Amino acid sequence: MYEYLLELDALKLNFNQDGLLFLNIAIGFIMFGVALDIKLEHFKEVFKAPRSVIIGFCSQFLVLPAVTFLILFLLRAHITPGVALGMILVSACPGGNISNFISSLAKANVALSVSLTAVATMACIVLTPINFAFWGGLYAESSPLLVPLKIDAFEMVKTVILLLGLPISIGLIFAWMMPKITAKIKRPMKILSILIFMALVVILFSNNFVFFMDYIFFIFVLVLIHNGVALTTGFSIAKIFRLNDPDTRTLTIETGIQNSGLGLVLLFNPKIFPSELELGGMAMILAWWGVWHILSGLGIAFLWSRKKYKIA
């Protein structure tokens, strides 16, 4: 397995500038849709009943990256540097854009989901670069095959602000000025976001289909394990702190659904990740995670939607 993944790391994947431009536009559109659900009341709720939000926030930004590092440490003899950094970058990203949609299908606490999305999206502007630099640097020190990370943290912060901060600000203003239109388009926007991301992965990897098919089995297994651990982490943290069932479902989903699209945008920015770095493994992990977390999220939502729970 290690030899196959080492070959994957070394691959120079074919991506054209038009595809990367579409990626940036698509992420901006998706985050605009996320902002339509965010209201001032959600931030007020954080202060009124902060416990579940704080626990969910810590699960996402503190526990998941640490658990991911532990997985990589245990599997270090089988995991290549590029694949490892891809998994670390996924764990450093905020919750995925469809987590609110999945929470509603799963009969979870949607208000908590939206509040967590609002807080995490704002916080990730700083925490995503910090988490990736810290855990990626720590892994680099433990791996003799990985050169020390020299990531431009300022460039990463700037990119996150442009990709998330700008479209979210526009979305918030749009929702405030046109609430009736917002109410009509919110749900279609969420469904459209899923379709856009799926199309995004297909377009970006259309010139790399042979590579994708050659290595998909190994990537599938790793993403399956990582996503399963992420979901279990959110569920376990909620149970440890004795949250009710709706909140437990929300924390499970928010921790297991990561915005890997943001990770792809950061990855293909040459000012953040220089072209001489071996990025094949990172790209494959991020791309397949984006597809798989939709499938796993919908699967969990289907099971939970049929199961009754106790609110208290």
Secondary structure, DSSP 8 states (H G I E B T S, - for coil): -HHHHHHHHH------HHHHHHHHHHHHHHHHHHHTT--HHHHHHHHHS-HHHHHHHHIIIIIHHHHHHHHHHHTTTT--HHHHHHHHHHHHS-B-TTHHHHHHHTT--HHHHHHHHHHHHHHHHHHHHHHHHHHHHHHHHH-TTS------HHHHHHHHIIIIIHHHHHHHHHHHH-HHHHHHHHHHHHHHHHHHHHHHHHHHTGGGHHHHHHHHHHHHHHHHHHHHHHHHHHHHHHHHTT--HHHHHHHHHHHH-B-HHHHHHHHT-TTTS-TTS--HHHHHHHHHHHHHHHHHHHHHHHHHHTS-----
